[in-house]
Amino acid sequence: MTDTAIITGGAGFIGSHLAERLVNAGRDVVLVDNFATGRRENVAHLPTDRVSLIEGTAAEVLSDPAVFAGVSEVYHLAAAVGVKLIVDDPAGMIATNIDDTIAVLRACVDAKVRVLVTSSSEVYGKCPVLPLREDMDLVFGPTTASRWSYGLTKALDEHLAIDLARRDGLKAVVVRLFNTVGPRQVGRYGMVVPRFVQRACAGRPLEVYGDGGQTRAFCDVRDVVAALTMLMQNDDSFGRVFNVGHDRQVTIRRLAELVIQQAEKHGSPGATIETVPYEAVYGEGFEDPPHRLPDVSRLRELTGWTPTYTLEQTVAGLVADELSRRQRGAAGSDDTAVDGRNA
Ligand SMILES: NC(=O)c1ccc[n+]([C@@H]2O[C@H](COP(=O)([O-])OP(=O)(O)OC[C@H]3O[C@@H](n4cnc5c(N)ncnc54)[C@H](O)[C@@H]3O)[C@@H](O)[C@H]2O)c1
C-alpha cells in the first residue's frame, strides 16, 4: 500500500477539507498537527479507519522515517497563520514557518515522496500591479513593520522548495493561496468572513476597517482543495509556483452588505455596518494592500481548474450553518478578535 497522503496542519481549516476530499477519493490520510490553531472537532467527522492523527510539530513528526511507510505525498500546510499570531509573536512565527518547512522538505527528499507547499498571496507584499502573476517581482515594506514578516517567511519557503527541486530532484510544487473561505474557518485569528458572519447572525455591527473600498477575491475552500489535489497529481507542476484563488474581486463594504443580506434572508435582521479607522485597530502606519487579485491562468492552463462556488453561495451556507448552530444553543463560531485585517 503506497497511497497514503500526509497533511501537515491537517486539523486546520484548509487541511480538514483537504483530508475530506482525499478520503472521498479513496485515499488513506495521516494528519499531523500541533493544535496551535487547529481543532480536533475539524476532523472528528472523518472515518478513523482511513484517517489517523499524530499530534506534534511537522518537523518532529516527519523526522521519523517510519511515518513515511506507505506514503506517496505530503501536503505541507502547517504554519503560524493569522495577523494576531504574526503581530504578537513574529519571532515564533518565523521559526515555525521556516524551521518546520526546511525539516519537512528534507524529510521528503530522503523519503522520495512528492510534496506540495502552501505559500500565500502575502508574498506579493504591496506589489501594485493587478492581477498578480507568479513571475512578478515581490515588493515588501521595511523590516521594522512586522506585518511583512509572514510574507517573507513564505517567500523563503518557496525558495527552499524550488532549490531542493532543482538540486535534489524533489518533486515539489508551491501554491500561493489567496483569501480562502468556507465552513470551519474561525474569526479569532483575523479572518474577515467568519467575523462578519458571526456578527450579522448576532444582529451586531460589522466592523469595516478604513473606508471599506479595499478589495479581495474570496475562493471557497472546497474549490481550493480541488486545485491542490489536481496540482499534486500533475507531474508538470513540480518545480513551479501556482496562484490558487478566485478571480472575482469584491470590496469589503460589499462583502459586509452581502453577509447582512444573507442574514436577513435567513431571518436574522438588524445588523449594521460600522467603519473603524485602520489606526484604531493596528496603530499608526499599518499598511494593508488595497487590492489583491490573482491571475490564475497558469493553474487553469495546466489543470483546467475553475472555481465552482460563488461568494454568494459560500456566504449563504455559512450564514445558514451559523444560525442553526445558534438555534441549537452551541457557541457561535469564534468572534473574540477585533485584531484581524479586512482580509
Ligand atoms: N486561509 C487562507 O486564506 C490562507 C491564505 C494564504 C495561505 N494560507 C496557508 O494555508 C495553510 C493552511 O492555513 P489555514 O487557513 O488552514 O490555517 P489554520 O490555522 O486553520 O491551519 C494551520 C494548521 O497548522 C497547524 N500548525 C501550526 N504550526 C504547526 C507545526 N509547527 N506543526 C504542525 N502543525 C502546525 C495549526 O494547528 C493548524 O491546524 C497555511 O500554510 C497558510 O499559511 C491560508
The ligand as an SDF file (V2000), in Angstrom:
LIG
                    3D

 44 48  0  0  0  0  0  0  0  0999 V2000
   -6.8490   30.5600    4.8390 N   0  0  0  0  0  0  0  0  0  0  0  0
   -6.3040   31.3770    3.9510 C   0  0  0  0  0  0  0  0  0  0  0  0
   -6.9780   32.2750    3.4200 O   0  0  0  0  0  0  0  0  0  0  0  0
   -4.8470   31.2030    3.5490 C   0  0  0  0  0  0  0  0  0  0  0  0
   -4.3150   32.1550    2.6570 C   0  0  0  0  0  0  0  0  0  0  0  0
   -2.9890   32.0290    2.2910 C   0  0  0  0  0  0  0  0  0  0  0  0
   -2.2200   30.9620    2.7450 C   0  0  0  0  0  0  0  0  0  0  0  0
   -2.7560   30.0700    3.6060 N   0  0  0  0  0  0  0  0  0  0  0  0
   -1.8900   28.9530    4.0650 C   0  0  0  0  0  0  0  0  0  0  0  0
   -2.6120   27.7370    4.0660 O   0  0  0  0  0  0  0  0  0  0  0  0
   -2.1370   26.8990    5.1170 C   0  0  0  0  0  0  0  0  0  0  0  0
   -3.3020   26.4390    5.9680 C   0  0  0  0  0  0  0  0  0  0  0  0
   -3.9250   27.5880    6.5420 O   0  0  0  0  0  0  0  0  0  0  0  0
   -5.3620   27.5660    7.2350 P   0  0  0  0  0  0  0  0  0  0  0  0
   -6.0960   28.7410    6.7420 O   0  0  0  0  0  0  0  0  0  0  0  0
   -5.9560   26.2250    7.1270 O   0  0  0  0  0  0  0  0  0  0  0  0
   -4.9460   27.9160    8.7330 O   0  0  0  0  0  0  0  0  0  0  0  0
   -5.1170   27.0640   10.0700 P   0  0  0  0  0  0  0  0  0  0  0  0
   -4.5150   27.9090   11.1560 O   0  0  0  0  0  0  0  0  0  0  0  0
   -6.5130   26.6320   10.2210 O   0  0  0  0  0  0  0  0  0  0  0  0
   -4.1960   25.8040    9.7620 O   0  0  0  0  0  0  0  0  0  0  0  0
   -2.8300   25.7200   10.0880 C   0  0  0  0  0  0  0  0  0  0  0  0
   -2.6630   24.4260   10.8600 C   0  0  0  0  0  0  0  0  0  0  0  0
   -1.2690   24.1920   11.0970 O   0  0  0  0  0  0  0  0  0  0  0  0
   -1.1380   23.7560   12.4540 C   0  0  0  0  0  0  0  0  0  0  0  0
    0.2390   24.0490   12.8490 N   0  0  0  0  0  0  0  0  0  0  0  0
    0.8220   25.2500   13.0890 C   0  0  0  0  0  0  0  0  0  0  0  0
    2.1320   25.0880   13.3440 N   0  0  0  0  0  0  0  0  0  0  0  0
    2.3910   23.7570   13.2460 C   0  0  0  0  0  0  0  0  0  0  0  0
    3.5570   22.9810   13.3660 C   0  0  0  0  0  0  0  0  0  0  0  0
    4.7530   23.5300   13.6200 N   0  0  0  0  0  0  0  0  0  0  0  0
    3.4480   21.6420   13.1990 N   0  0  0  0  0  0  0  0  0  0  0  0
    2.2530   21.0570   12.9330 C   0  0  0  0  0  0  0  0  0  0  0  0
    1.1090   21.7530   12.7990 N   0  0  0  0  0  0  0  0  0  0  0  0
    1.1850   23.0890   12.9380 C   0  0  0  0  0  0  0  0  0  0  0  0
   -2.1890   24.5220   13.2130 C   0  0  0  0  0  0  0  0  0  0  0  0
   -2.5120   23.9570   14.4510 O   0  0  0  0  0  0  0  0  0  0  0  0
   -3.3450   24.4680   12.2200 C   0  0  0  0  0  0  0  0  0  0  0  0
   -4.1100   23.2940   12.3810 O   0  0  0  0  0  0  0  0  0  0  0  0
   -1.0860   27.7060    5.8760 C   0  0  0  0  0  0  0  0  0  0  0  0
    0.2020   27.3410    5.4300 O   0  0  0  0  0  0  0  0  0  0  0  0
   -1.3920   29.1420    5.4800 C   0  0  0  0  0  0  0  0  0  0  0  0
   -0.2430   29.9490    5.5200 O   0  0  0  0  0  0  0  0  0  0  0  0
   -4.0590   30.1620    4.0250 C   0  0  0  0  0  0  0  0  0  0  0  0
  1  2  1  0
  2  3  2  0
  2  4  1  0
  4  5  1  0
  4 44  2  0
  5  6  2  0
  6  7  1  0
  7  8  2  0
  8  9  1  0
  8 44  1  0
  9 10  1  0
  9 42  1  0
 10 11  1  0
 11 12  1  0
 11 40  1  0
 12 13  1  0
 13 14  1  0
 14 15  2  0
 14 16  1  0
 14 17  1  0
 17 18  1  0
 18 19  2  0
 18 20  1  0
 18 21  1  0
 21 22  1  0
 22 23  1  0
 23 24  1  0
 23 38  1  0
 24 25  1  0
 25 26  1  0
 25 36  1  0
 26 27  1  0
 26 35  1  0
 27 28  2  0
 28 29  1  0
 29 30  1  0
 29 35  2  0
 30 31  1  0
 30 32  2  0
 32 33  1  0
 33 34  2  0
 34 35  1  0
 36 37  1  0
 36 38  1  0
 38 39  1  0
 40 41  1  0
 40 42  1  0
 42 43  1  0
M  CHG  2   8   1  16  -1
M  END
$$$$
